[in-house]
């Protein structure tokens, strides 16, 4: 799997969907947002946006 850090996971997912890319999952864990897709060769790609790490 390839992991790519992005500034805005939601916006990236919307851009990919608009181009016809299938997103296989998306989750917000608090410490980060994640989304998964496959490249044309079937390699899994994980998009990751770091969440707020400040103490509440």
C-alpha distance matrix in Angstrom:
0.0 3.8 6.5 9.8 13.0 15.7 19.4 19.9 17.2 19.9 21.3 18.0 17.4 21.1 20.8 18.0 20.0 23.1 21.6 20.8 17.0 16.2 14.6 13.6 14.3 15.5 16.9 19.1 19.2 21.9 20.1 17.5 16.5 13.2 12.3 9.7 10.0 9.2 10.2 13.3 11.8 9.9 6.3 4.8 5.6 7.1 10.5 12.5 16.2 18.0 20.8 24.3 24.6 28.4 30.5 32.4
3.8 0.0 3.8 6.5 10.0 12.7 16.5 17.4 15.2 18.2 19.1 15.7 15.9 19.5 18.8 16.3 18.9 21.7 20.1 20.0 16.3 16.3 14.7 14.6 15.1 15.6 17.1 18.7 19.1 21.3 19.3 16.4 15.5 12.5 11.8 9.9 10.1 9.7 9.7 13.2 12.4 11.2 7.6 6.4 4.8 6.1 8.6 10.6 14.1 16.0 19.2 22.7 23.2 26.9 29.4 31.3
6.5 3.8 0.0 3.8 6.6 9.7 13.3 14.4 12.4 15.8 16.9 13.9 14.4 18.0 17.7 15.8 18.4 21.2 20.3 20.5 16.8 16.8 14.5 14.6 14.2 13.9 14.7 15.8 16.1 17.9 15.7 12.9 12.3 9.7 10.0 9.3 10.7 11.6 12.1 15.8 15.7 14.3 10.8 8.7 5.9 4.7 6.0 7.1 10.5 12.2 15.5 18.9 19.4 23.1 25.7 27.7
9.8 6.5 3.8 0.0 3.8 6.3 10.0 11.5 10.1 13.7 14.2 11.1 12.5 15.9 15.2 13.9 17.0 19.2 18.5 19.3 16.0 16.6 14.5 15.5 15.0 14.1 15.1 15.7 16.5 17.7 15.7 12.5 11.7 9.8 10.0 10.2 11.3 12.6 12.6 16.2 16.8 15.9 12.8 10.9 7.3 6.1 5.0 6.1 8.7 11.0 14.4 17.8 18.7 22.2 25.1 27.0
13.0 10.0 6.6 3.8 0.0 3.8 7.0 9.1 8.6 12.4 13.0 10.8 12.7 15.9 15.5 15.1 18.0 20.1 19.9 21.1 18.0 18.6 16.1 17.3 16.1 14.2 14.5 14.2 15.0 15.4 13.2 10.2 9.9 9.4 10.6 12.1 13.8 15.8 16.0 19.7 20.5 19.5 16.5 14.2 10.6 8.4 5.9 4.7 5.8 7.7 11.3 14.4 15.4 18.8 21.9 23.8
15.7 12.7 9.7 6.3 3.8 0.0 3.8 5.6 6.0 9.6 9.6 7.8 10.4 13.0 12.6 13.0 15.8 17.5 17.7 19.3 16.8 17.7 15.3 17.2 15.9 13.7 14.3 13.7 15.3 15.4 13.9 10.6 9.6 9.6 10.5 12.5 14.0 16.4 16.6 20.1 21.6 20.7 18.1 15.9 12.1 10.0 6.5 5.8 5.2 8.1 11.1 14.0 15.9 18.9 22.2 23.6
19.4 16.5 13.3 10.0 7.0 3.8 0.0 3.8 6.4 9.3 8.9 8.6 11.6 13.4 13.3 14.6 17.2 18.3 19.2 21.1 19.0 20.0 17.6 19.7 18.0 15.3 15.3 14.0 15.7 14.9 13.8 10.9 10.2 11.5 12.8 15.5 17.1 19.8 20.0 23.4 25.1 24.2 21.9 19.5 15.7 13.4 9.7 8.3 5.8 7.9 10.1 12.3 14.7 17.1 20.5 21.7
19.9 17.4 14.4 11.5 9.1 5.6 3.8 0.0 3.8 5.6 5.5 6.3 8.7 10.2 10.8 12.4 14.4 15.6 17.1 18.8 17.0 17.8 15.3 17.6 15.8 12.8 13.2 12.1 14.6 14.0 13.8 10.7 8.8 10.3 11.1 14.1 15.8 18.9 19.6 22.8 24.9 23.7 21.8 19.2 15.6 13.3 9.5 8.7 6.3 9.1 10.3 12.7 15.7 18.0 21.2 21.8
17.2 15.2 12.4 10.1 8.6 6.0 6.4 3.8 0.0 3.8 5.5 5.1 6.1 8.6 9.9 10.5 12.2 14.2 15.5 16.6 14.3 14.6 11.7 13.8 12.0 9.2 10.0 9.8 12.6 13.0 13.0 9.4 6.6 7.0 7.3 10.5 12.4 15.7 16.9 20.2 22.3 20.7 18.9 16.0 12.7 10.2 6.7 6.6 5.6 9.2 10.5 13.6 16.4 19.2 22.0 22.5
19.9 18.2 15.8 13.7 12.4 9.6 9.3 5.6 3.8 0.0 3.8 5.5 5.2 6.3 8.7 10.0 10.6 12.4 14.5 15.4 13.9 14.0 11.4 13.8 11.9 9.0 10.1 10.0 13.5 13.9 14.9 11.6 8.3 9.1 8.7 11.9 13.5 17.0 18.4 21.4 23.8 22.2 21.0 18.0 15.1 12.9 9.8 10.1 9.0 12.2 12.5 15.2 18.4 20.8 23.4 23.3
21.3 19.1 16.9 14.2 13.0 9.6 8.9 5.5 5.5 3.8 0.0 3.8 5.4 5.1 6.2 8.7 9.9 10.6 12.7 14.5 13.5 14.6 12.8 15.8 14.7 12.3 13.8 13.8 17.1 17.2 17.9 14.5 11.6 12.1 11.2 13.9 14.6 17.7 18.4 21.1 23.8 22.8 21.7 19.3 16.1 14.5 11.2 12.0 10.8 14.1 14.9 17.4 20.6 22.8 25.7 25.8
18.0 15.7 13.9 11.1 10.8 7.8 8.6 6.3 5.1 5.5 3.8 0.0 3.8 5.4 5.1 6.2 8.6 9.9 10.9 12.6 11.0 12.4 10.7 13.9 13.4 11.6 13.7 14.3 17.3 18.0 18.1 14.4 11.4 10.9 9.4 11.3 11.6 14.4 14.8 17.6 20.2 19.3 18.1 16.0 12.7 11.6 8.5 10.2 10.1 13.8 15.5 18.4 21.2 23.9 26.9 27.4
17.4 15.9 14.4 12.5 12.7 10.4 11.6 8.7 6.1 5.2 5.4 3.8 0.0 3.8 5.4 5.1 6.1 8.6 9.9 10.6 8.7 9.3 7.4 10.6 10.2 8.8 11.6 13.0 16.3 17.6 18.2 14.5 11.0 9.8 7.5 9.2 9.5 12.7 13.9 16.6 19.2 17.8 17.1 14.7 12.0 11.0 8.7 10.9 11.4 15.1 16.3 19.5 22.3 25.1 27.7 27.9
21.1 19.5 18.0 15.9 15.9 13.0 13.4 10.2 8.6 6.3 5.1 5.4 3.8 0.0 3.8 5.4 5.1 6.1 8.7 9.9 9.5 10.5 9.6 13.1 12.9 11.6 14.2 15.3 18.9 19.9 20.9 17.4 13.9 13.3 11.0 12.7 12.6 15.5 16.4 18.5 21.6 20.4 20.2 18.0 15.6 14.8 12.4 14.3 14.3 17.8 18.6 21.4 24.6 27.0 29.7 29.5
20.8 18.8 17.7 15.2 15.5 12.6 13.3 10.8 9.9 8.7 6.2 5.1 5.4 3.8 0.0 3.8 5.5 5.2 6.6 9.0 8.8 11.1 11.0 14.7 15.2 14.2 17.0 18.1 21.5 22.4 22.8 19.2 15.9 15.0 12.7 13.7 12.8 15.1 15.1 16.9 20.2 19.7 19.4 17.9 15.2 15.1 12.7 15.1 15.2 18.9 20.3 23.1 26.1 28.6 31.5 31.8
18.0 16.3 15.8 13.9 15.1 13.0 14.6 12.4 10.5 10.0 8.7 6.2 5.1 5.4 3.8 0.0 3.8 5.4 5.2 6.5 5.2 7.8 8.1 11.8 13.0 12.9 16.1 17.9 21.1 22.6 22.9 19.1 15.8 14.0 11.0 11.1 9.5 11.4 11.6 13.3 16.6 16.0 16.0 14.6 12.4 12.9 11.3 14.4 15.4 19.2 20.9 24.1 26.9 29.7 32.5 32.9
20.0 18.9 18.4 17.0 18.0 15.8 17.2 14.4 12.2 10.6 9.9 8.6 6.1 5.1 5.5 3.8 0.0 3.8 5.3 5.0 5.0 6.4 7.3 11.0 12.2 12.4 15.9 18.0 21.4 23.1 24.0 20.4 16.7 15.0 11.8 11.9 10.4 12.6 13.4 14.8 18.1 17.1 17.7 16.1 14.5 14.8 13.6 16.5 17.4 21.2 22.3 25.5 28.4 31.1 33.6 33.6
23.1 21.7 21.2 19.2 20.1 17.5 18.3 15.6 14.2 12.4 10.6 9.9 8.6 6.1 5.2 5.4 3.8 0.0 3.8 5.5 7.4 9.7 11.1 14.8 16.0 15.9 19.2 21.0 24.5 25.8 26.7 23.1 19.5 18.2 15.2 15.5 13.9 15.6 15.8 16.6 20.2 19.8 20.5 19.3 17.5 18.0 16.4 19.1 19.7 23.4 24.5 27.5 30.5 33.0 35.7 35.6
21.6 20.1 20.3 18.5 19.9 17.7 19.2 17.1 15.5 14.5 12.7 10.9 9.9 8.7 6.6 5.2 5.3 3.8 0.0 3.8 5.8 9.2 11.3 14.9 16.8 17.2 20.7 22.7 26.0 27.6 28.0 24.3 20.8 19.0 15.8 15.3 12.9 13.8 13.2 13.5 17.3 17.4 18.3 17.7 16.2 17.5 16.3 19.5 20.5 24.3 26.0 29.1 31.9 34.7 37.5 37.7
20.8 20.0 20.5 19.3 21.1 19.3 21.1 18.8 16.6 15.4 14.5 12.6 10.6 9.9 9.0 6.5 5.0 5.5 3.8 0.0 3.8 6.4 9.4 12.6 15.0 16.2 19.9 22.4 25.6 27.6 28.3 24.6 21.0 18.8 15.2 14.2 11.5 12.2 12.3 12.3 16.0 15.6 17.0 16.4 15.6 17.1 16.6 20.0 21.5 25.2 26.8 30.1 32.8 35.6 38.2 38.4
17.0 16.3 16.8 16.0 18.0 16.8 19.0 17.0 14.3 13.9 13.5 11.0 8.7 9.5 8.8 5.2 5.0 7.4 5.8 3.8 0.0 3.8 6.4 9.6 12.1 13.5 17.2 19.9 22.8 25.0 25.4 21.7 18.2 15.7 12.0 10.6 7.7 8.6 9.1 10.0 13.4 12.5 13.6 12.7 11.9 13.4 13.3 16.8 18.7 22.5 24.2 27.6 30.1 33.2 35.7 36.1
16.2 16.3 16.8 16.6 18.6 17.7 20.0 17.8 14.6 14.0 14.6 12.4 9.3 10.5 11.1 7.8 6.4 9.7 9.2 6.4 3.8 0.0 3.8 6.3 9.2 11.3 15.1 18.2 21.0 23.6 24.2 20.7 17.2 14.4 10.6 8.9 6.4 7.9 9.9 11.1 13.8 11.9 13.2 11.7 11.5 12.7 13.2 16.5 18.7 22.2 23.6 27.1 29.5 32.6 34.8 35.1
14.6 14.7 14.5 14.5 16.1 15.3 17.6 15.3 11.7 11.4 12.8 10.7 7.4 9.6 11.0 8.1 7.3 11.1 11.3 9.4 6.4 3.8 0.0 3.8 5.7 7.5 11.3 14.5 17.2 19.9 20.5 17.1 13.6 10.7 7.0 5.8 4.9 8.0 10.7 13.0 15.2 12.8 13.1 10.6 9.9 10.0 10.4 13.3 15.5 18.9 20.1 23.6 25.9 29.1 31.2 31.4
13.6 14.6 14.6 15.5 17.3 17.2 19.7 17.6 13.8 13.8 15.8 13.9 10.6 13.1 14.7 11.8 11.0 14.8 14.9 12.6 9.6 6.3 3.8 0.0 3.8 7.2 10.6 14.2 16.4 19.5 20.2 17.1 13.9 10.7 7.4 5.4 5.5 8.2 11.7 14.0 15.4 12.3 12.5 9.7 10.0 10.0 11.4 14.0 16.6 19.5 20.5 24.1 26.1 29.3 31.1 31.4
14.3 15.1 14.2 15.0 16.1 15.9 18.0 15.8 12.0 11.9 14.7 13.4 10.2 12.9 15.2 13.0 12.2 16.0 16.8 15.0 12.1 9.2 5.7 3.8 0.0 3.8 6.8 10.6 12.7 15.9 16.9 14.0 10.8 8.0 5.5 5.4 7.6 10.9 14.3 17.1 18.4 15.2 14.8 11.4 11.0 9.6 10.4 12.1 14.3 16.9 17.5 21.0 22.9 26.1 27.6 27.8
15.5 15.6 13.9 14.1 14.2 13.7 15.3 12.8 9.2 9.0 12.3 11.6 8.8 11.6 14.2 12.9 12.4 15.9 17.2 16.2 13.5 11.3 7.5 7.2 3.8 0.0 3.8 7.1 9.9 12.7 13.9 10.9 7.5 5.5 4.2 6.6 9.5 13.2 16.2 19.3 20.8 17.9 17.0 13.4 12.0 9.6 9.1 9.9 11.4 13.9 14.1 17.5 19.7 22.7 24.4 24.4
16.9 17.1 14.7 15.1 14.5 14.3 15.3 13.2 10.0 10.1 13.8 13.7 11.6 14.2 17.0 16.1 15.9 19.2 20.7 19.9 17.2 15.1 11.3 10.6 6.8 3.8 0.0 3.8 6.2 9.2 10.8 8.5 5.8 5.3 6.5 9.4 12.8 16.4 19.3 22.6 23.8 20.9 19.5 15.7 14.2 11.1 10.5 9.9 10.6 12.2 11.7 14.8 16.8 19.7 21.0 21.0
19.1 18.7 15.8 15.7 14.2 13.7 14.0 12.1 9.8 10.0 13.8 14.3 13.0 15.3 18.1 17.9 18.0 21.0 22.7 22.4 19.9 18.2 14.5 14.2 10.6 7.1 3.8 0.0 3.8 5.7 7.8 6.0 4.3 6.4 8.9 12.3 15.8 19.4 22.0 25.5 26.7 24.0 22.2 18.5 16.5 13.0 11.5 9.7 9.2 10.0 8.5 11.3 13.5 16.1 17.5 17.3
19.2 19.1 16.1 16.5 15.0 15.3 15.7 14.6 12.6 13.5 17.1 17.3 16.3 18.9 21.5 21.1 21.4 24.5 26.0 25.6 22.8 21.0 17.2 16.4 12.7 9.9 6.2 3.8 0.0 3.8 5.5 5.4 6.1 8.0 11.2 14.1 17.8 21.1 23.8 27.4 28.1 25.3 23.2 19.4 17.7 14.0 13.1 10.7 10.3 9.8 8.1 10.5 11.7 14.5 15.3 15.5
21.9 21.3 17.9 17.7 15.4 15.4 14.9 14.0 13.0 13.9 17.2 18.0 17.6 19.9 22.4 22.6 23.1 25.8 27.6 27.6 25.0 23.6 19.9 19.5 15.9 12.7 9.2 5.7 3.8 0.0 3.8 5.3 7.1 10.2 13.6 16.9 20.5 23.9 26.3 30.0 30.9 28.3 26.0 22.3 20.1 16.4 14.8 11.8 10.2 8.8 5.8 7.2 8.7 11.0 11.9 11.9
20.1 19.3 15.7 15.7 13.2 13.9 13.8 13.8 13.0 14.9 17.9 18.1 18.2 20.9 22.8 22.9 24.0 26.7 28.0 28.3 25.4 24.2 20.5 20.2 16.9 13.9 10.8 7.8 5.5 3.8 0.0 3.8 7.3 10.0 13.7 16.7 20.3 23.4 25.5 29.2 29.9 27.4 24.8 21.3 18.9 15.2 13.7 10.2 8.8 6.3 4.3 6.1 6.4 9.7 11.1 12.4
17.5 16.4 12.9 12.5 10.2 10.6 10.9 10.7 9.4 11.6 14.5 14.4 14.5 17.4 19.2 19.1 20.4 23.1 24.3 24.6 21.7 20.7 17.1 17.1 14.0 10.9 8.5 6.0 5.4 5.3 3.8 0.0 3.8 6.5 10.3 13.4 16.8 20.0 22.0 25.7 26.6 24.3 21.7 18.3 15.6 11.9 10.0 6.7 5.4 4.4 4.0 7.5 9.0 12.3 14.4 15.5
16.5 15.5 12.3 11.7 9.9 9.6 10.2 8.8 6.6 8.3 11.6 11.4 11.0 13.9 15.9 15.8 16.7 19.5 20.8 21.0 18.2 17.2 13.6 13.9 10.8 7.5 5.8 4.3 6.1 7.1 7.3 3.8 0.0 3.8 7.1 10.6 13.9 17.4 19.5 23.1 24.3 22.0 19.9 16.3 13.7 10.1 7.9 5.7 5.1 6.6 6.7 10.2 12.4 15.5 17.6 18.2
13.2 12.5 9.7 9.8 9.4 9.6 11.5 10.3 7.0 9.1 12.1 10.9 9.8 13.3 15.0 14.0 15.0 18.2 19.0 18.8 15.7 14.4 10.7 10.7 8.0 5.5 5.3 6.4 8.0 10.2 10.0 6.5 3.8 0.0 3.8 6.9 10.4 13.8 16.1 19.8 20.8 18.3 16.2 12.6 10.2 6.7 5.4 4.7 6.6 8.9 10.0 13.7 15.4 18.8 20.9 21.7
12.3 11.8 10.0 10.0 10.6 10.5 12.8 11.1 7.3 8.7 11.2 9.4 7.5 11.0 12.7 11.0 11.8 15.2 15.8 15.2 12.0 10.6 7.0 7.4 5.5 4.2 6.5 8.9 11.2 13.6 13.7 10.3 7.1 3.8 0.0 3.8 7.0 10.6 13.1 16.6 17.9 15.4 13.9 10.4 8.2 5.7 5.1 6.8 9.2 12.2 13.5 17.2 19.1 22.5 24.6 25.2
9.7 9.9 9.3 10.2 12.1 12.5 15.5 14.1 10.5 11.9 13.9 11.3 9.2 12.7 13.7 11.1 11.9 15.5 15.3 14.2 10.6 8.9 5.8 5.4 5.4 6.6 9.4 12.3 14.1 16.9 16.7 13.4 10.6 6.9 3.8 0.0 3.8 7.1 10.0 13.4 14.5 11.7 10.4 6.9 5.6 4.6 6.3 9.1 12.2 15.1 16.8 20.6 22.2 25.7 27.7 28.6
10.0 10.1 10.7 11.3 13.8 14.0 17.1 15.8 12.4 13.5 14.6 11.6 9.5 12.6 12.8 9.5 10.4 13.9 12.9 11.5 7.7 6.4 4.9 5.5 7.6 9.5 12.8 15.8 17.8 20.5 20.3 16.8 13.9 10.4 7.0 3.8 0.0 3.8 6.8 9.8 11.3 8.9 8.4 5.8 5.3 6.7 8.4 11.8 14.9 18.1 20.1 23.8 25.5 29.0 31.3 32.1
9.2 9.7 11.6 12.6 15.8 16.4 19.8 18.9 15.7 17.0 17.7 14.4 12.7 15.5 15.1 11.4 12.6 15.6 13.8 12.2 8.6 7.9 8.0 8.2 10.9 13.2 16.4 19.4 21.1 23.9 23.4 20.0 17.4 13.8 10.6 7.1 3.8 0.0 3.8 6.6 7.6 5.2 5.3 4.5 5.7 8.7 11.0 14.6 17.8 20.9 23.2 27.0 28.5 32.0 34.3 35.4
10.2 9.7 12.1 12.6 16.0 16.6 20.0 19.6 16.9 18.4 18.4 14.8 13.9 16.4 15.1 11.6 13.4 15.8 13.2 12.3 9.1 9.9 10.7 11.7 14.3 16.2 19.3 22.0 23.8 26.3 25.5 22.0 19.5 16.1 13.1 10.0 6.8 3.8 0.0 3.8 5.4 5.3 5.3 6.5 6.9 10.4 12.2 15.9 19.0 22.2 24.9 28.6 30.0 33.6 36.1 37.4
13.3 13.2 15.8 16.2 19.7 20.1 23.4 22.8 20.2 21.4 21.1 17.6 16.6 18.5 16.9 13.3 14.8 16.6 13.5 12.3 10.0 11.1 13.0 14.0 17.1 19.3 22.6 25.5 27.4 30.0 29.2 25.7 23.1 19.8 16.6 13.4 9.8 6.6 3.8 0.0 3.8 5.5 7.4 9.7 10.7 14.3 16.0 19.7 22.7 26.0 28.6 32.3 33.8 37.3 39.9 41.2
11.8 12.4 15.7 16.8 20.5 21.6 25.1 24.9 22.3 23.8 23.8 20.2 19.2 21.6 20.2 16.6 18.1 20.2 17.3 16.0 13.4 13.8 15.2 15.4 18.4 20.8 23.8 26.7 28.1 30.9 29.9 26.6 24.3 20.8 17.9 14.5 11.3 7.6 5.4 3.8 0.0 3.8 5.7 9.0 11.0 14.7 17.1 20.6 23.9 26.9 29.7 33.4 34.5 38.2 40.6 42.1
9.9 11.2 14.3 15.9 19.5 20.7 24.2 23.7 20.7 22.2 22.8 19.3 17.8 20.4 19.7 16.0 17.1 19.8 17.4 15.6 12.5 11.9 12.8 12.3 15.2 17.9 20.9 24.0 25.3 28.3 27.4 24.3 22.0 18.3 15.4 11.7 8.9 5.2 5.3 5.5 3.8 0.0 3.8 6.3 9.1 12.6 15.4 18.8 22.3 25.1 27.6 31.4 32.5 36.2 38.4 39.7
6.3 7.6 10.8 12.8 16.5 18.1 21.9 21.8 18.9 21.0 21.7 18.1 17.1 20.2 19.4 16.0 17.7 20.5 18.3 17.0 13.6 13.2 13.1 12.5 14.8 17.0 19.5 22.2 23.2 26.0 24.8 21.7 19.9 16.2 13.9 10.4 8.4 5.3 5.3 7.4 5.7 3.8 0.0 3.8 6.4 9.9 13.0 16.1 19.7 22.3 25.0 28.7 29.6 33.3 35.6 37.1
4.8 6.4 8.7 10.9 14.2 15.9 19.5 19.2 16.0 18.0 19.3 16.0 14.7 18.0 17.9 14.6 16.1 19.3 17.7 16.4 12.7 11.7 10.6 9.7 11.4 13.4 15.7 18.5 19.4 22.3 21.3 18.3 16.3 12.6 10.4 6.9 5.8 4.5 6.5 9.7 9.0 6.3 3.8 0.0 3.8 6.7 10.0 13.0 16.7 19.2 21.7 25.4 26.4 30.1 32.2 33.6
5.6 4.8 5.9 7.3 10.6 12.1 15.7 15.6 12.7 15.1 16.1 12.7 12.0 15.6 15.2 12.4 14.5 17.5 16.2 15.6 11.9 11.5 9.9 10.0 11.0 12.0 14.2 16.5 17.7 20.1 18.9 15.6 13.7 10.2 8.2 5.6 5.3 5.7 6.9 10.7 11.0 9.1 6.4 3.8 0.0 3.8 6.6 9.8 13.3 16.0 18.8 22.5 23.6 27.2 29.7 31.1
7.1 6.1 4.7 6.1 8.4 10.0 13.4 13.3 10.2 12.9 14.5 11.6 11.0 14.8 15.1 12.9 14.8 18.0 17.5 17.1 13.4 12.7 10.0 10.0 9.6 9.6 11.1 13.0 14.0 16.4 15.2 11.9 10.1 6.7 5.7 4.6 6.7 8.7 10.4 14.3 14.7 12.6 9.9 6.7 3.8 0.0 3.8 6.3 10.0 12.6 15.1 18.8 20.0 23.6 25.9 27.3
10.5 8.6 6.0 5.0 5.9 6.5 9.7 9.5 6.7 9.8 11.2 8.5 8.7 12.4 12.7 11.3 13.6 16.4 16.3 16.6 13.3 13.2 10.4 11.4 10.4 9.1 10.5 11.5 13.1 14.8 13.7 10.0 7.9 5.4 5.1 6.3 8.4 11.0 12.2 16.0 17.1 15.4 13.0 10.0 6.6 3.8 0.0 3.8 6.9 10.1 12.7 16.3 17.9 21.4 24.0 25.3
12.5 10.6 7.1 6.1 4.7 5.8 8.3 8.7 6.6 10.1 12.0 10.2 10.9 14.3 15.1 14.4 16.5 19.1 19.5 20.0 16.8 16.5 13.3 14.0 12.1 9.9 9.9 9.7 10.7 11.8 10.2 6.7 5.7 4.7 6.8 9.1 11.8 14.6 15.9 19.7 20.6 18.8 16.1 13.0 9.8 6.3 3.8 0.0 3.8 6.4 9.1 12.8 14.1 17.7 20.3 21.8
16.2 14.1 10.5 8.7 5.8 5.2 5.8 6.3 5.6 9.0 10.8 10.1 11.4 14.3 15.2 15.4 17.4 19.7 20.5 21.5 18.7 18.7 15.5 16.6 14.3 11.4 10.6 9.2 10.3 10.2 8.8 5.4 5.1 6.6 9.2 12.2 14.9 17.8 19.0 22.7 23.9 22.3 19.7 16.7 13.3 10.0 6.9 3.8 0.0 3.8 6.3 9.7 11.7 14.9 17.8 19.1
18.0 16.0 12.2 11.0 7.7 8.1 7.9 9.1 9.2 12.2 14.1 13.8 15.1 17.8 18.9 19.2 21.2 23.4 24.3 25.2 22.5 22.2 18.9 19.5 16.9 13.9 12.2 10.0 9.8 8.8 6.3 4.4 6.6 8.9 12.2 15.1 18.1 20.9 22.2 26.0 26.9 25.1 22.3 19.2 16.0 12.6 10.1 6.4 3.8 0.0 3.8 6.8 8.1 11.5 14.4 16.1
20.8 19.2 15.5 14.4 11.3 11.1 10.1 10.3 10.5 12.5 14.9 15.5 16.3 18.6 20.3 20.9 22.3 24.5 26.0 26.8 24.2 23.6 20.1 20.5 17.5 14.1 11.7 8.5 8.1 5.8 4.3 4.0 6.7 10.0 13.5 16.8 20.1 23.2 24.9 28.6 29.7 27.6 25.0 21.7 18.8 15.1 12.7 9.1 6.3 3.8 0.0 3.8 6.1 9.1 11.7 12.8
24.3 22.7 18.9 17.8 14.4 14.0 12.3 12.7 13.6 15.2 17.4 18.4 19.5 21.4 23.1 24.1 25.5 27.5 29.1 30.1 27.6 27.1 23.6 24.1 21.0 17.5 14.8 11.3 10.5 7.2 6.1 7.5 10.2 13.7 17.2 20.6 23.8 27.0 28.6 32.3 33.4 31.4 28.7 25.4 22.5 18.8 16.3 12.8 9.7 6.8 3.8 0.0 3.8 5.6 8.5 9.6
24.6 23.2 19.4 18.7 15.4 15.9 14.7 15.7 16.4 18.4 20.6 21.2 22.3 24.6 26.1 26.9 28.4 30.5 31.9 32.8 30.1 29.5 25.9 26.1 22.9 19.7 16.8 13.5 11.7 8.7 6.4 9.0 12.4 15.4 19.1 22.2 25.5 28.5 30.0 33.8 34.5 32.5 29.6 26.4 23.6 20.0 17.9 14.1 11.7 8.1 6.1 3.8 0.0 3.8 6.5 9.0
28.4 26.9 23.1 22.2 18.8 18.9 17.1 18.0 19.2 20.8 22.8 23.9 25.1 27.0 28.6 29.7 31.1 33.0 34.7 35.6 33.2 32.6 29.1 29.3 26.1 22.7 19.7 16.1 14.5 11.0 9.7 12.3 15.5 18.8 22.5 25.7 29.0 32.0 33.6 37.3 38.2 36.2 33.3 30.1 27.2 23.6 21.4 17.7 14.9 11.5 9.1 5.6 3.8 0.0 3.8 6.4
30.5 29.4 25.7 25.1 21.9 22.2 20.5 21.2 22.0 23.4 25.7 26.9 27.7 29.7 31.5 32.5 33.6 35.7 37.5 38.2 35.7 34.8 31.2 31.1 27.6 24.4 21.0 17.5 15.3 11.9 11.1 14.4 17.6 20.9 24.6 27.7 31.3 34.3 36.1 39.9 40.6 38.4 35.6 32.2 29.7 25.9 24.0 20.3 17.8 14.4 11.7 8.5 6.5 3.8 0.0 3.8
32.4 31.3 27.7 27.0 23.8 23.6 21.7 21.8 22.5 23.3 25.8 27.4 27.9 29.5 31.8 32.9 33.6 35.6 37.7 38.4 36.1 35.1 31.4 31.4 27.8 24.4 21.0 17.3 15.5 11.9 12.4 15.5 18.2 21.7 25.2 28.6 32.1 35.4 37.4 41.2 42.1 39.7 37.1 33.6 31.1 27.3 25.3 21.8 19.1 16.1 12.8 9.6 9.0 6.4 3.8 0.0
